[in-house]
Amino acid sequence: MFSRVRIEVLKAIALKVQKPDVSAFCVANVSKPYLSVGPPKGRRTTFKYVEAVESYCELLTNRDLVRAYERAGTRFTGTLFYICSIYLSPDFCLFY
């Protein structure tokens, strides 16, 4: 169940990272989802969940993560609060 939330967060990051010269996508059909970023043709960099949040959290806004929060419900409030408080600004987090 927590993987679903991670996948949604990685999807939100992938949408923000994509540019004409950079493609990004979330690989969700594995036991530990990851983010793949790089040029459309060439060597790609992969990020585990925590690495992706650390690297790209400044690109995200509250609106980008609404779907992940909705899927998480109250069951993962503590985990999402931790992510917000450690990696993101206090203004970002819905739980403050």
A tleap script that builds the chain and sets N, CA, C and O, in Angstrom:
source leaprc.protein.ff14SB
mol = sequence {
  NMET PHE SER ARG VAL ARG ILE GLU VAL LEU
  LYS ALA ILE ALA LEU LYS VAL GLN LYS PRO
  ASP VAL SER ALA PHE CYS VAL ALA ASN VAL
  SER LYS PRO TYR LEU SER VAL GLY PRO PRO
  LYS GLY ARG ARG THR THR PHE LYS TYR VAL
  GLU ALA VAL GLU SER TYR CYS GLU LEU LEU
  THR ASN ARG ASP LEU VAL ARG ALA TYR GLU
  ARG ALA GLY THR ARG PHE THR GLY THR LEU
  PHE TYR ILE CYS SER ILE TYR LEU SER PRO
  ASP PHE CYS LEU PHE CTYR
}
set mol.1.N position { 0.818 -1.194 0.000 }
set mol.1.CA position { 0.000 0.000 0.000 }
set mol.1.C position { 0.864 1.262 0.000 }
set mol.1.O position { 0.548 2.229 -0.692 }
set mol.2.N position { 1.955 1.256 0.774 }
set mol.2.CA position { 2.817 2.436 0.803 }
set mol.2.C position { 3.483 2.643 -0.546 }
set mol.2.O position { 3.781 3.778 -0.918 }
set mol.3.N position { 3.721 1.563 -1.287 }
set mol.3.CA position { 4.322 1.703 -2.614 }
set mol.3.C position { 3.445 2.550 -3.517 }
set mol.3.O position { 3.955 3.304 -4.346 }
set mol.4.N position { 2.135 2.437 -3.367 }
set mol.4.CA position { 1.221 3.233 -4.190 }
set mol.4.C position { 1.445 4.722 -3.961 }
set mol.4.O position { 1.434 5.508 -4.909 }
set mol.5.N position { 1.644 5.106 -2.719 }
set mol.5.CA position { 1.888 6.513 -2.400 }
set mol.5.C position { 3.222 6.958 -2.992 }
set mol.5.O position { 3.324 8.043 -3.564 }
set mol.6.N position { 4.238 6.115 -2.852 }
set mol.6.CA position { 5.542 6.447 -3.424 }
set mol.6.C position { 5.455 6.602 -4.934 }
set mol.6.O position { 6.055 7.514 -5.502 }
set mol.7.N position { 4.723 5.731 -5.576 }
set mol.7.CA position { 4.561 5.805 -7.028 }
set mol.7.C position { 3.916 7.128 -7.415 }
set mol.7.O position { 4.351 7.772 -8.370 }
set mol.8.N position { 2.899 7.533 -6.696 }
set mol.8.CA position { 2.225 8.798 -7.004 }
set mol.8.C position { 3.157 9.994 -6.817 }
set mol.8.O position { 3.133 10.928 -7.618 }
set mol.9.N position { 3.960 9.971 -5.785 }
set mol.9.CA position { 4.916 11.064 -5.555 }
set mol.9.C position { 5.962 11.078 -6.664 }
set mol.9.O position { 6.308 12.142 -7.177 }
set mol.10.N position { 6.470 9.902 -7.037 }
set mol.10.CA position { 7.452 9.826 -8.122 }
set mol.10.C position { 6.856 10.285 -9.449 }
set mol.10.O position { 7.545 10.915 -10.251 }
set mol.11.N position { 5.594 9.978 -9.686 }
set mol.11.CA position { 4.926 10.453 -10.915 }
set mol.11.C position { 4.859 11.986 -10.936 }
set mol.11.O position { 5.096 12.615 -11.967 }
set mol.12.N position { 4.533 12.571 -9.787 }
set mol.12.CA position { 4.466 14.033 -9.703 }
set mol.12.C position { 5.832 14.653 -9.975 }
set mol.12.O position { 5.932 15.671 -10.660 }
set mol.13.N position { 6.881 14.040 -9.440 }
set mol.13.CA position { 8.233 14.532 -9.690 }
set mol.13.C position { 8.578 14.388 -11.162 }
set mol.13.O position { 9.140 15.308 -11.755 }
set mol.14.N position { 8.252 13.249 -11.761 }
set mol.14.CA position { 8.563 13.008 -13.174 }
set mol.14.C position { 7.906 14.051 -14.069 }
set mol.14.O position { 8.520 14.525 -15.025 }
set mol.15.N position { 6.672 14.408 -13.768 }
set mol.15.CA position { 5.988 15.424 -14.577 }
set mol.15.C position { 6.684 16.778 -14.506 }
set mol.15.O position { 6.729 17.510 -15.494 }
set mol.16.N position { 7.226 17.109 -13.334 }
set mol.16.CA position { 7.911 18.391 -13.174 }
set mol.16.C position { 9.297 18.406 -13.813 }
set mol.16.O position { 9.759 19.452 -14.271 }
set mol.17.N position { 9.961 17.253 -13.844 }
set mol.17.CA position { 11.337 17.174 -14.342 }
set mol.17.C position { 11.374 17.158 -15.866 }
set mol.17.O position { 12.348 17.610 -16.468 }
set mol.18.N position { 10.323 16.644 -16.489 }
set mol.18.CA position { 10.337 16.493 -17.952 }
set mol.18.C position { 10.468 17.827 -18.663 }
set mol.18.O position { 9.786 18.801 -18.346 }
set mol.19.N position { 11.372 17.836 -19.640 }
set mol.19.CA position { 11.601 18.982 -20.519 }
set mol.19.C position { 11.840 18.418 -21.910 }
set mol.19.O position { 11.924 17.200 -22.065 }
set mol.20.N position { 11.952 19.263 -22.925 }
set mol.20.CA position { 12.200 18.733 -24.271 }
set mol.20.C position { 13.480 17.896 -24.376 }
set mol.20.O position { 13.525 16.930 -25.138 }
set mol.21.N position { 14.508 18.256 -23.622 }
set mol.21.CA position { 15.758 17.521 -23.712 }
set mol.21.C position { 15.972 16.513 -22.572 }
set mol.21.O position { 17.001 15.838 -22.527 }
set mol.22.N position { 15.002 16.411 -21.652 }
set mol.22.CA position { 15.091 15.477 -20.531 }
set mol.22.C position { 13.771 14.734 -20.397 }
set mol.22.O position { 12.706 15.348 -20.342 }
set mol.23.N position { 13.847 13.416 -20.344 }
set mol.23.CA position { 12.639 12.640 -20.096 }
set mol.23.C position { 12.751 12.008 -18.710 }
set mol.23.O position { 13.845 11.692 -18.241 }
set mol.24.N position { 11.604 11.831 -18.070 }
set mol.24.CA position { 11.569 11.240 -16.741 }
set mol.24.C position { 10.314 10.397 -16.617 }
set mol.24.O position { 9.253 10.752 -17.132 }
set mol.25.N position { 10.451 9.278 -15.929 }
set mol.25.CA position { 9.288 8.428 -15.690 }
set mol.25.C position { 9.512 7.595 -14.440 }
set mol.25.O position { 10.643 7.378 -14.005 }
set mol.26.N position { 8.409 7.138 -13.878 }
set mol.26.CA position { 8.439 6.299 -12.690 }
set mol.26.C position { 8.312 4.849 -13.134 }
set mol.26.O position { 7.399 4.501 -13.883 }
set mol.27.N position { 9.225 4.010 -12.672 }
set mol.27.CA position { 9.146 2.579 -12.951 }
set mol.27.C position { 8.429 1.958 -11.760 }
set mol.27.O position { 8.985 1.851 -10.666 }
set mol.28.N position { 7.179 1.549 -11.995 }
set mol.28.CA position { 6.322 1.118 -10.893 }
set mol.28.C position { 6.121 -0.390 -10.820 }
set mol.28.O position { 5.592 -0.887 -9.826 }
set mol.29.N position { 6.523 -1.116 -11.828 }
set mol.29.CA position { 6.235 -2.552 -11.859 }
set mol.29.C position { 7.351 -3.389 -11.233 }
set mol.29.O position { 7.568 -4.531 -11.636 }
set mol.30.N position { 8.050 -2.836 -10.265 }
set mol.30.CA position { 9.094 -3.542 -9.519 }
set mol.30.C position { 8.775 -3.416 -8.027 }
set mol.30.O position { 7.919 -2.619 -7.642 }
set mol.31.N position { 9.454 -4.193 -7.194 }
set mol.31.CA position { 9.131 -4.176 -5.766 }
set mol.31.C position { 9.444 -2.833 -5.114 }
set mol.31.O position { 8.746 -2.418 -4.189 }
set mol.32.N position { 10.475 -2.158 -5.583 }
set mol.32.CA position { 10.809 -0.828 -5.063 }
set mol.32.C position { 10.797 0.155 -6.223 }
set mol.32.O position { 11.754 0.211 -6.995 }
set mol.33.N position { 9.719 0.937 -6.356 }
set mol.33.CA position { 9.622 1.874 -7.477 }
set mol.33.C position { 10.758 2.888 -7.463 }
set mol.33.O position { 11.269 3.262 -6.407 }
set mol.34.N position { 11.144 3.327 -8.663 }
set mol.34.CA position { 12.210 4.313 -8.775 }
set mol.34.C position { 11.912 5.269 -9.903 }
set mol.34.O position { 11.051 5.011 -10.744 }
set mol.35.N position { 12.632 6.379 -9.915 }
set mol.35.CA position { 12.499 7.427 -10.918 }
set mol.35.C position { 13.687 7.343 -11.860 }
set mol.35.O position { 14.833 7.267 -11.418 }
set mol.36.N position { 13.418 7.357 -13.142 }
set mol.36.CA position { 14.473 7.334 -14.148 }
set mol.36.C position { 14.480 8.669 -14.876 }
set mol.36.O position { 13.452 9.090 -15.407 }
set mol.37.N position { 15.629 9.340 -14.906 }
set mol.37.CA position { 15.753 10.671 -15.501 }
set mol.37.C position { 16.960 10.687 -16.423 }
set mol.37.O position { 18.016 10.148 -16.090 }
set mol.38.N position { 16.797 11.310 -17.589 }
set mol.38.CA position { 17.911 11.443 -18.512 }
set mol.38.C position { 17.468 11.886 -19.878 }
set mol.38.O position { 16.282 12.136 -20.096 }
set mol.39.N position { 18.398 11.989 -20.803 }
set mol.39.CA position { 18.034 12.365 -22.167 }
set mol.39.C position { 17.212 11.252 -22.811 }
set mol.39.O position { 17.353 10.087 -22.439 }
set mol.40.N position { 16.352 11.600 -23.779 }
set mol.40.CA position { 15.528 10.568 -24.423 }
set mol.40.C position { 16.360 9.411 -24.982 }
set mol.40.O position { 15.957 8.253 -24.879 }
set mol.41.N position { 17.491 9.713 -25.558 }
set mol.41.CA position { 18.388 8.669 -26.045 }
set mol.41.C position { 19.742 8.887 -25.399 }
set mol.41.O position { 20.441 9.851 -25.711 }
set mol.42.N position { 20.100 8.007 -24.516 }
set mol.42.CA position { 21.374 8.165 -23.825 }
set mol.42.C position { 21.321 7.562 -22.441 }
set mol.42.O position { 20.358 6.890 -22.071 }
set mol.43.N position { 22.352 7.809 -21.697 }
set mol.43.CA position { 22.475 7.240 -20.361 }
set mol.43.C position { 21.511 7.933 -19.395 }
set mol.43.O position { 21.419 9.160 -19.365 }
set mol.44.N position { 20.809 7.139 -18.622 }
set mol.44.CA position { 19.820 7.643 -17.678 }
set mol.44.C position { 20.312 7.469 -16.244 }
set mol.44.O position { 21.117 6.584 -15.955 }
set mol.45.N position { 19.826 8.308 -15.370 }
set mol.45.CA position { 20.121 8.206 -13.956 }
set mol.45.C position { 18.876 7.709 -13.245 }
set mol.45.O position { 17.771 8.166 -13.538 }
set mol.46.N position { 19.039 6.787 -12.324 }
set mol.46.CA position { 17.889 6.303 -11.558 }
set mol.46.C position { 18.000 6.790 -10.121 }
set mol.46.O position { 19.089 6.881 -9.554 }
set mol.47.N position { 16.856 7.097 -9.556 }
set mol.47.CA position { 16.763 7.584 -8.187 }
set mol.47.C position { 15.785 6.718 -7.420 }
set mol.47.O position { 14.662 6.493 -7.872 }
set mol.48.N position { 16.204 6.231 -6.261 }
set mol.48.CA position { 15.266 5.593 -5.352 }
set mol.48.C position { 14.367 6.687 -4.802 }
set mol.48.O position { 14.613 7.874 -5.013 }
set mol.49.N position { 13.331 6.280 -4.100 }
set mol.49.CA position { 12.330 7.228 -3.628 }
set mol.49.C position { 12.949 8.374 -2.819 }
set mol.49.O position { 12.714 9.544 -3.122 }
set mol.50.N position { 13.725 8.047 -1.811 }
set mol.50.CA position { 14.295 9.082 -0.945 }
set mol.50.C position { 15.247 9.984 -1.727 }
set mol.50.O position { 15.259 11.198 -1.525 }
set mol.51.N position { 16.038 9.397 -2.611 }
set mol.51.CA position { 16.960 10.199 -3.427 }
set mol.51.C position { 16.197 11.157 -4.328 }
set mol.51.O position { 16.604 12.306 -4.496 }
set mol.52.N position { 15.100 10.697 -4.906 }
set mol.52.CA position { 14.294 11.550 -5.784 }
set mol.52.C position { 13.685 12.710 -5.016 }
set mol.52.O position { 13.681 13.843 -5.497 }
set mol.53.N position { 13.171 12.436 -3.824 }
set mol.53.CA position { 12.574 13.505 -3.018 }
set mol.53.C position { 13.643 14.510 -2.604 }
set mol.53.O position { 13.408 15.718 -2.645 }
set mol.54.N position { 14.813 14.022 -2.206 }
set mol.54.CA position { 15.894 14.928 -1.825 }
set mol.54.C position { 16.347 15.791 -3.001 }
set mol.54.O position { 16.628 16.977 -2.828 }
set mol.55.N position { 16.418 15.205 -4.185 }
set mol.55.CA position { 16.943 15.920 -5.350 }
set mol.55.C position { 15.952 16.891 -5.970 }
set mol.55.O position { 16.351 17.949 -6.458 }
set mol.56.N position { 14.668 16.552 -5.962 }
set mol.56.CA position { 13.694 17.324 -6.727 }
set mol.56.C position { 12.560 17.912 -5.902 }
set mol.56.O position { 11.573 18.374 -6.475 }
set mol.57.N position { 12.665 17.911 -4.583 }
set mol.57.CA position { 11.550 18.401 -3.761 }
set mol.57.C position { 11.236 19.874 -4.016 }
set mol.57.O position { 10.092 20.297 -3.849 }
set mol.58.N position { 12.230 20.655 -4.415 }
set mol.58.CA position { 11.976 22.085 -4.636 }
set mol.58.C position { 11.086 22.343 -5.844 }
set mol.58.O position { 10.551 23.442 -5.985 }
set mol.59.N position { 10.917 21.360 -6.713 }
set mol.59.CA position { 10.058 21.520 -7.885 }
set mol.59.C position { 8.582 21.288 -7.573 }
set mol.59.O position { 7.709 21.718 -8.327 }
set mol.60.N position { 8.311 20.615 -6.473 }
set mol.60.CA position { 6.940 20.225 -6.154 }
set mol.60.C position { 6.194 21.309 -5.407 }
set mol.60.O position { 6.773 22.088 -4.650 }
set mol.61.N position { 4.901 21.337 -5.639 }
set mol.61.CA position { 4.013 22.215 -4.880 }
set mol.61.C position { 2.947 21.349 -4.227 }
set mol.61.O position { 2.839 20.155 -4.506 }
set mol.62.N position { 2.182 21.956 -3.375 }
set mol.62.CA position { 1.110 21.243 -2.702 }
set mol.62.C position { 0.146 20.603 -3.704 }
set mol.62.O position { -0.287 19.467 -3.509 }
set mol.63.N position { -0.180 21.305 -4.739 }
set mol.63.CA position { -1.136 20.818 -5.737 }
set mol.63.C position { -0.622 19.583 -6.463 }
set mol.63.O position { -1.406 18.728 -6.875 }
set mol.64.N position { 0.700 19.489 -6.619 }
set mol.64.CA position { 1.273 18.342 -7.318 }
set mol.64.C position { 1.074 17.035 -6.560 }
set mol.64.O position { 1.015 15.961 -7.160 }
set mol.65.N position { 0.973 17.132 -5.261 }
set mol.65.CA position { 0.894 15.923 -4.440 }
set mol.65.C position { -0.504 15.605 -3.917 }
set mol.65.O position { -0.662 14.700 -3.098 }
set mol.66.N position { -1.500 16.323 -4.369 }
set mol.66.CA position { -2.860 16.091 -3.884 }
set mol.66.C position { -3.280 14.642 -4.109 }
set mol.66.O position { -3.876 14.029 -3.222 }
set mol.67.N position { -2.986 14.099 -5.252 }
set mol.67.CA position { -3.377 12.724 -5.543 }
set mol.67.C position { -2.689 11.739 -4.589 }
set mol.67.O position { -3.325 10.802 -4.107 }
set mol.68.N position { -1.421 11.940 -4.321 }
set mol.68.CA position { -0.706 11.064 -3.388 }
set mol.68.C position { -1.291 11.173 -1.989 }
set mol.68.O position { -1.474 10.162 -1.311 }
set mol.69.N position { -1.587 12.401 -1.551 }
set mol.69.CA position { -2.190 12.581 -0.240 }
set mol.69.C position { -3.548 11.897 -0.172 }
set mol.69.O position { -3.874 11.270 0.835 }
set mol.70.N position { -4.349 12.011 -1.238 }
set mol.70.CA position { -5.663 11.385 -1.255 }
set mol.70.C position { -5.548 9.868 -1.144 }
set mol.70.O position { -6.307 9.237 -0.409 }
set mol.71.N position { -4.614 9.294 -1.861 }
set mol.71.CA position { -4.426 7.842 -1.791 }
set mol.71.C position { -3.897 7.416 -0.436 }
set mol.71.O position { -4.203 6.322 0.038 }
set mol.72.N position { -3.112 8.263 0.185 }
set mol.72.CA position { -2.526 7.911 1.472 }
set mol.72.C position { -3.568 7.931 2.586 }
set mol.72.O position { -3.524 7.105 3.498 }
set mol.73.N position { -4.493 8.866 2.512 }
set mol.73.CA position { -5.483 8.975 3.569 }
set mol.73.C position { -4.827 9.283 4.905 }
set mol.73.O position { -3.779 9.927 4.943 }
set mol.74.N position { -5.417 8.841 5.985 }
set mol.74.CA position { -4.855 9.107 7.303 }
set mol.74.C position { -3.874 8.034 7.739 }
set mol.74.O position { -3.166 8.211 8.731 }
set mol.75.N position { -3.819 6.937 7.024 }
set mol.75.CA position { -2.943 5.825 7.413 }
set mol.75.C position { -1.466 6.218 7.358 }
set mol.75.O position { -0.674 5.764 8.184 }
set mol.76.N position { -1.094 7.050 6.398 }
set mol.76.CA position { 0.302 7.408 6.212 }
set mol.76.C position { 0.592 8.849 6.595 }
set mol.76.O position { 1.586 9.422 6.148 }
set mol.77.N position { -0.255 9.431 7.407 }
set mol.77.CA position { -0.072 10.824 7.799 }
set mol.77.C position { 1.299 11.042 8.428 }
set mol.77.O position { 1.966 12.030 8.122 }
set mol.78.N position { 1.726 10.143 9.293 }
set mol.78.CA position { 3.017 10.298 9.949 }
set mol.78.C position { 4.171 10.288 8.976 }
set mol.78.O position { 5.093 11.094 9.097 }
set mol.79.N position { 4.132 9.385 8.009 }
set mol.79.CA position { 5.203 9.285 7.021 }
set mol.79.C position { 5.233 10.521 6.137 }
set mol.79.O position { 6.307 11.067 5.885 }
set mol.80.N position { 4.087 10.969 5.667 }
set mol.80.CA position { 4.044 12.161 4.821 }
set mol.80.C position { 4.453 13.398 5.615 }
set mol.80.O position { 5.107 14.295 5.084 }
set mol.81.N position { 4.067 13.442 6.881 }
set mol.81.CA position { 4.497 14.557 7.725 }
set mol.81.C position { 6.008 14.572 7.850 }
set mol.81.O position { 6.629 15.634 7.795 }
set mol.82.N position { 6.601 13.407 8.018 }
set mol.82.CA position { 8.053 13.299 8.131 }
set mol.82.C position { 8.733 13.789 6.855 }
set mol.82.O position { 9.703 14.544 6.919 }
set mol.83.N position { 8.230 13.365 5.703 }
set mol.83.CA position { 8.796 13.781 4.417 }
set mol.83.C position { 8.716 15.299 4.283 }
set mol.83.O position { 9.683 15.947 3.883 }
set mol.84.N position { 7.571 15.854 4.617 }
set mol.84.CA position { 7.393 17.302 4.499 }
set mol.84.C position { 8.309 18.054 5.443 }
set mol.84.O position { 8.930 19.043 5.054 }
set mol.85.N position { 8.398 17.591 6.679 }
set mol.85.CA position { 9.169 18.347 7.660 }
set mol.85.C position { 10.674 18.242 7.433 }
set mol.85.O position { 11.407 19.184 7.734 }
set mol.86.N position { 11.143 17.115 6.907 }
set mol.86.CA position { 12.573 16.933 6.701 }
set mol.86.C position { 13.029 17.544 5.376 }
set mol.86.O position { 14.022 18.271 5.339 }
set mol.87.N position { 12.317 17.255 4.299 }
set mol.87.CA position { 12.796 17.606 2.963 }
set mol.87.C position { 12.176 18.878 2.393 }
set mol.87.O position { 12.759 19.503 1.507 }
set mol.88.N position { 11.022 19.262 2.883 }
set mol.88.CA position { 10.308 20.369 2.271 }
set mol.88.C position { 10.135 21.506 3.269 }
set mol.88.O position { 10.362 21.334 4.466 }
set mol.89.N position { 9.742 22.635 2.779 }
set mol.89.CA position { 9.540 23.779 3.668 }
set mol.89.C position { 8.265 23.589 4.473 }
set mol.89.O position { 7.360 22.880 4.034 }
set mol.90.N position { 8.178 24.208 5.643 }
set mol.90.CA position { 6.957 24.101 6.471 }
set mol.90.C position { 5.715 24.609 5.749 }
set mol.90.O position { 4.615 24.133 6.026 }
set mol.91.N position { 5.859 25.547 4.845 }
set mol.91.CA position { 4.701 26.081 4.117 }
set mol.91.C position { 4.095 25.042 3.186 }
set mol.91.O position { 2.920 25.133 2.831 }
set mol.92.N position { 4.882 24.067 2.795 }
set mol.92.CA position { 4.457 23.076 1.812 }
set mol.92.C position { 3.500 22.055 2.405 }
set mol.92.O position { 2.534 21.655 1.755 }
set mol.93.N position { 3.762 21.637 3.624 }
set mol.93.CA position { 3.099 20.469 4.195 }
set mol.93.C position { 1.647 20.758 4.561 }
set mol.93.O position { 1.337 21.802 5.134 }
set mol.94.N position { 0.766 19.826 4.225 }
set mol.94.CA position { -0.655 19.952 4.543 }
set mol.94.C position { -0.952 19.705 6.012 }
set mol.94.O position { -2.010 20.093 6.506 }
set mol.95.N position { -0.028 19.065 6.711 }
set mol.95.CA position { -0.327 18.621 8.065 }
set mol.95.C position { 0.133 19.589 9.144 }
set mol.95.O position { -0.045 19.310 10.330 }
set mol.96.N position { 0.721 20.721 8.764 }
set mol.96.CA position { 1.103 21.706 9.768 }
set mol.96.C position { -0.102 22.475 10.207 }
set mol.96.O position { 0.007 23.361 11.056 }
savepdb mol mol.pdb
quit
